[in-house]
């Protein structure tokens, strides 16, 4: 969510993190947390400095700078929505605590959205971001409540149509509900999963208050170039070949993301990713449909000698397991069983065999 002049700024996640300061407080002091809390709450910094052990080597000026600016950070907050996440977690709720004397205390607890709104209002020259991961995994109407309207650019603080809502629990000195407004320097960026059909479609009221940008797999990455130079395997073509086939057999939303291949450096690491991530993902996409899985990986479904990634057992091999009198119990006598190859020779990983198998995925048979 953003003002029109900031649309270019929020084009992609990478640019956001590079443009804004990180969420960690750059003024963090290398002293025990108990002293940091005192600096935040107390006014006599000289007294606090005298109580801090000398081994921590901190000056009064550093403490003053921290006290002045600590409440400006973090600039970036993150939250992940889930089915149990509620308005009370996001905006404001009631917290129940037990004192050392076993007394129960009910107090108002600010949610992450209210906290970052207050911080952004108090520091209008800074830009703040709330990153919401898996936004459509939670009950959006319940989480946002009446906040829907405040998210619009025209309803932000200091705009002509500025609006505010009454907070459910916070009261002012006269007992009236406190107000919540959303400032212009707060940007909301959310991610959502379009493949998982167990997740409901995003609320229409919220959809029209966001700009949507599809994040497709990237192929021209520096990591891929370096891997090709080192290991003679073109990850870009490998990933693109699989995704082109998946797009035809399923649809474009099922394409495999490039993140699976970003942190691999060796041939063995690639083998692990293929065996423990990519192939199980394809098994999920094409449940019990090994012909489609073989098609995506460019492996033969019919001929064992032309399948470099899987060991295939067919119906004839299965029948040998049973005595003839039990043949009628075999539901699928011609069923093929596919098992991922480990590429081991005498318990050692065979690089040559694996390279041949991987290249067969993006090489015409």
N, C-alpha and C positions, 0 to 999 in steps of 0.2 A: 504494500500500500504506500503511495507516495504522491507528492505534488507533481504537477506536470513538468516543472523544470528539473526534477530529479529523476525522471524516468530513465534517462540514459545512464545515470549513476548506478541504478539497481538492475542493470541488464543481466548480470550473471553473478553467481555466488563468489567466484574468485575475485572479481573486481570489487565486490563489497568489502571483503576482508583486507584487500590491499589498500583501499581508499580510506577506510576508517581505522582508528586505533584499535588495538586488540581489547578484548573484554577484561583482561587482567589490569589491576591498578598499577600503573608505572611508578607510583609513589610508594609502593610497599616498602616497609622498613624491615631491616634485618634484625629484628628484636622479637622476643616472645610476644605472643598474641595478647597476653594480659596487659602489657604496656600499651599496645596499639589501641586497645579498647579504652584505656584511661585517657590517651591523647585525644580520642574522638569525643569523649564525654566531659572531661575536666578542663578548667581554664588555666590553672597554674602549671604551665609546662616546665618551669624551672624545678619545681618540686618533683615532678615525674622524672626529669632528667637525672636528678640526684639519686633517685631510687633505682635507676637502671644500672646493672653491673657494667663496669668500664670496658670489659672485653668486647662489648657490642659496638663500641666506637661510633656513637651517633652525636650529632651536634644539635644545638637548640634551633638553628636556622632550618635544618632538615625537618625537625619536628613541627615548626611553624608552617613550613611549606606543605607538609602532609596534612595538617589540620585544616588548612585553607582549602585544599583541593580534593581531599579523599572522597567527599560525597559526590563528586562528579563522575565517579567510575563505579561499576564497569559501563562502558559505552555500548557493549553488545551483550544481550542476554539471550539464552537459548532455552527452549522448552519443547518437550515431545508430548503430543496429545495421545491419549489412549482412552478406552471405553470408560474407565473409572475417573478420569479427570473431570473436574467440575468448575462451575463459576466461582465457588469458594476458594479454589486453588489458584484460579487465574486472576480474579479481581480482588475479592475481599471475603473473608470468612471469620468464623469464631474458633479460637484456639483454646483447648482445654489443657491446663497444666496443674501439676500437683506440687505444692510447696514442701520444704523439708519437714514442716509440721503436719503433713498429710492433709492440708487444706486444698480444696479444688478451686482454681481460679479460671474464670472465663474472660478472655481478652480478644480484642479485634486484631486479626492478623492480615496484613497486606499481601495480596497475591503478586505474582511477578509482573503482571501488566500494570497494576496501580503503582508499583515501585518505580518502574522505568518511566511511566508518565510523570510522576512527581519529580524524578531526577531530571528529566528533559525540560520540564517547566522551570525548574530552579536554575538551569544552566542553558539558556536559549542560544548561546553561541556555539554549543557543541551539537553534534549530530549523533543520534542514538538509533540502534537497530534491535528489534525483537525478531529473532529467528524461531519460527515454529516448524518443527519437523513433524511429518505425518499429520498434517492438519485435518485430513478427512478420516482419521482413525478415531477421533473423539466425537462426542455428541455436540456438534458445532453450535446449534441453537441454544443448548443448555449452557455451554461454556461462555459464549459471548453475551447471551441475554440481550439487554437493551443497548449494548455497545455497538450493534450493527450500524446505527445511524451516525455515531461519532466517528466512524472510520472514514467517512466520506471527506474528500478534500475541503469541500465548502463548509463542513461542520466543525472543522478544527478550531483550536483556540486562536483568537484574534482575527478570524475570518468574518465576513459580513453576516454569514448565517451560523455563527458559532453557537454550539449547543453543549449542554452538560447534562449529566444524569445524577440523580440522588443515590448516594451509596447506601446500601442496606443496613450497615451497622455503625459506621463512623458518624459521630455527632459533634457539632460545634459547642461552644460554651453555653449557648442558649437552648441546647437540646435539639436543634434542627439538623436534618441530615446534611452531611458534607457533600460537596459537588465533585464530580470527576469530569475533566475535559481532556481531550487528546491534543497535544501540541503538534505544530508543523514540523518540528525537528525530530520527531519519532517516526521511523520507517519500519513497516512490518513486512517481513519476507517469510514466505511459507513454502514448504515442499509437500507434495502429495503423490500418492501411488495410484496410477491409473490402471494397473493390471489386476491387482488383488480384488476379486469380485466379492470378497466377504466384507469389503469396505463400502459404505454407502456413498452415493454421489454427493459432491459438495453442495451445501445449501445454496439455493438460487439467490437468496438475499445477500449472502456473503460473496458469491461468485461475481456479481456485478460491481462489487466494491474493490475488486482486485484486478490488476493486469495479469494475464497469463502468458507465460513463456515456456514452450516445450524444451526440455533438456534432452537432446538426443545424444547417442554415443559419439565420441570424438575419436578420429582416427589419425590425424596428423599431429601426434604428440611427440615431444622431445624424448620422453622415456622410451617410446617405441623405436625411435631412430637409434638411440644408444643400444637398445637390446639387439637390434638387427646387426649393428656393427660388431657387437661382442659375440653373439651366438648364432648368427646367420639364419635367423628366423624372423620373418616379417609379421609382427604382431598386428600391424594395421590391416594387412590383407587377410590375415587369419580371422580377425574379429569381423571385418566387413563381410567376408564370405559367409560366415555363419549367420550374420544378421540379415543378409539378403535372402537367404533361404527361409529363415524364421518368419520374415515379413510375408513371404508368399504362403507358407504353410499355416501360420497363425494370423498375425497382423503386426503392424509397426510398433505397437505398444509392448510387445514381448521381446524386443531386441535386448541383447546382452550389453550391459554397461561396460565402459572402458575401465572402470575402477578395479575390476578383478585383475587386470594386467599391469597396474601402475607400479607396484612395489616388488615385482619379481626381477631378479638379477641373473639367475642361473637357469640352466636347462632343467635341473631337478625341481626348481621352484615352479616352473611352468607345468611340469608333469603333475605336481601336487595340485595346482589350480585347476587343471583340466579334470583330474580324477576326482577331486573332492568338492569342486564348485560348479564347473561348467556342465559336466555330464549329469550330476544329480539335478541341476536346474532344468536341463532338457528332459530328464525323466519326469519332473514335475509338470512341465509344459505339455508333454506328450505321454500321458500316463498309459503305460503298457502298450504303447505304439512304437515298437522298436524300428519299424520301417521308416517312420518319419525322423526318428533320432539319427538313424544311419544316413538319411537324406541330408539332414542339416550338416552332418560331419563328413559328408562325401565318402562314406564307407559302403561297401557292398552289403546288402541285406541277405543275398542268396548264396554268395560264394565266400567260403571261409578264407581262401587264399587272397582275396581282394579286400579283406577287412583288416586294417592294420591296428585298430584301436580296441577291438573286442574279440574275445574267444567265444566261438559260437558252438552250442550243442543243439542238435536237432532231434526230432522225434525218434529216429532210429536208435540214437544213443540212449534216450530215456527208457525205451522199452527194455533194454538190457538190464535195467535195475530191478524189474519185476519178473516173477515167474509168469509163464504164458496164461495161466488160469486167471490172472488179475488184469489182463489187457483191457477188459471192458471197463475197468475202474479209471483208466487214464482218460481224463476229459478231453484233452487236446493232444492227440497222438503226434501231431505234426508241429507242436509248439516249439519255437526256438528259444533258447536261453542265452542271453548275452551277458558276459562278464568282462569288466574292464581289465585290460592287460596291465601288468605291473612292470613289464619290460626288464625282467630280471634274468640274468644268466649266471648260474652258480651263485645265487643270492646277491649279485651285484648289479646295480643299475646299468643298463646298456644304452648309452647315449645315442649311438648310431641308429638303433632300432626305433627309438623314440622320435628322433629327428625325421626319420622316414615317415613315421605315422602322422606327425604334426603337419608336415609339408603336403601330405596326401589330402588334407582337409581343404587346402586352397589351390591344389594342382589338379588339372583335368585328368580323369582316368582314361 
